[in-house]
Amino acid sequence: MKALIGIAILGAVVGMTPARAAEPFALTSPAFKDGDVWPSKYAGADPSRTNPPCPGENVSPPLAWSNPPPGTKSYALLLQDPDGANGLGVYHWIAYDIPTSKTSFAEGEASKGVNGWVGGKNAIGKTHYFGPCGPTGHSLHHYVFTMIATDIEPGKLKPDMTRDELVAELKGHALAPASIVGRYTRPDAPAAKP
């Protein structure tokens, strides 16, 4: 009898499989991999920048997120260039009150304005995506998209918040981050013709 119990226990132990960890909260893009250099179409189109002008089309890249943590009620998204302002950092896009029913932004969707989410004020006062356009001669800048899962119901936050105001509201309500980095630099000015 003891032998049968021992065989049953051994069979149960051998047949056990380790529990799989849940997939982590993730932010991806079908247009670029983490760390890739961006095409110019994602760069800003700022007519005030000259010598050379910004070459971009100000098209927001497509993004997708998955596997939010339990208790997620909304998302917030920050796009920071930590190399901007000569290393002091610049925020290109602030979005929040993104409902959990939304799991992606299509290419160009965030460039045109706000639809189904709230836009915060970026470094130039816009409430939608504004692409990179760093100074001529800088090395590649890093553009960090951070999606934050929150336990805040959509509609509870005031519109037009700055990054600092949003972060203050998210303290104690952020559940998990997911990030992806794109890199970009403006082309140098064309060489003078003789």
N, C-alpha and C positions, 0 to 999 in steps of 0.2 A: 504494500500500500504506500509506504514512504517513497518507494522508487517511482511509482506513478505520479505522486504529488510533485516530486523533484523534477520529473520530465515535463509535467504540465507547467511548472514555474519557469523552467528553462525555455520552453517553447514560447511562453508569453514574453519573456525578456528578449529573446532573439527576434521575435516578431514585432517588437516595438520599434517604431521609427521616431527619430527625434522631431520635436515640434518645430515647424517652420516659422521663422520670424516673419512678421508682416512686412510687406514691401514698404520701403521708406517713401515718405512724401517726396515727390520728384517734380522738377520743372525742366522741360526740354523744349527744343525747337526743331521743326523739320528742315529749317533753313541753315542751321549751323550747329556744330558740336561745341561742347564746352571748351573755351579757349581759342576757337577759330577766329580768323580775321574776317571781318564783315565786308560784303560788297558795298560800294559807295551808295547804292540806293537807300540804305538804312541811315545814311548820314543826313545831317541837317541841311536845309536849304535856306541859309540865312543871308539875305542880300547885304546886310551891314558888314559882313566879313569879306574883306577884299585882300588881294595880293597873296595868294589867289582866292577867289570866292569859294565858298563851300560847294563841293561838287555833288552833293546828295540830292535825293528826291524826298527826303523826310518820310519814308515809308516805314511804318513800325513792323518789326519782324514778327512772324507767327510764333506763338508760344502755346504750350499745352502743359497741364499739370494733372497729377494723378496721386492716388493713395493718401488723401488727407487723413489726419489723425481723427480718432473718435471725438465727437463734441464740436467739430468744425461747423460754424454757422455762416461764416463769410470769409473772404480773402482780402488782403491788401497787397499791393505790388509797388515796389520801389525800384527805380533804375538809377543807379549811382555811377558816376565816373570818379573814382577815388583819386585819379591823377589830374583831374580838372582843377582849374584855378591854381595852377602850379603846386598841386599836391594837397590843397585844402578840401577838394571834393566839390562836385556839382551834381545836383539831382535833375535828371532829364525827364522823369515821368513819375508821377505819384497817382496811384489809383486805389480806391478802397470801396467798401460796401459791394464787393463783387460777390454775387450769390453763389451758393454751392452748386446750383444747377448749371453754372457756367464752368467749363473745364478747359477753355482755350480762347485765344484771341487769334483771329485770322490775320494774315498779312495785310497791313494797311488799316486795319480796323480801328486802332487807337490813334491814328494820325489825324483823323478827321473830326474828332470830338468825342463826347461821352455818350454812351448808349448802353443802359442797363448796369451802370456802375457810376461811382462818383469820382471826379477828378480833383486832385489836390494841386496846389500851385507849385510848379517846378521853378528852377533857377531864374527863368525869364518871365515868370508870371503866367504861363500857359497852363491850362488844366487838361492837356492831352499830351501825347508823346511828342517830344522834340528830339530829333536825332543828333548824334555827335558832330561837332565841328570845332575841334581843338585848334590851338595855335599852330601855324606853320612851323615846321622844324622840330616839333615834339616827337618823341618815340611813340610807339603804339600805346594808346590809352586802353584801360580795362573798363568795360561797361558791364556792371554787375546787376542782373535782374534778381531780385529777391522776392519770392512769393511767400506771404505769411498767412498761415491758417489761423483764424481767430474764433473766439467763442462769442463774438458780438453779432447780434441780429442785423441784417441789412436795414438801413434807414435810421439807425441810431446815432450816426456820426454827422456832424455839420459839414456842409460842402466847402470847397475851396481852402482846405487846411494846408499848411506848409508841412514839410517833412517833420520838423520838430513838433508841431502840434499833433500830427498823426501819431508819432511815436509815443508822446505823452498819453494819448488816449488808449493806445494799445498795451501799455504797461499793465501786466497782470491778466491780459486777455489773449496774448500771443501763445499759440499752442505749438507751432513748429514752423521752421523756415525751409524753403527749397530754393536753390540758386543755380544760375547758369551765367557764364561769362562770355561776352563777345569782345573782340578787340578791333580798334580802328585808329587810323591816323590820316590826316589830310595829306594829299600829295603836295610835294614841294612846288613852289612857283616855277613855271616854265623858264628855261634858260633864255636869257636875252638874245635876240637875233642880231648878228653883226650888221 
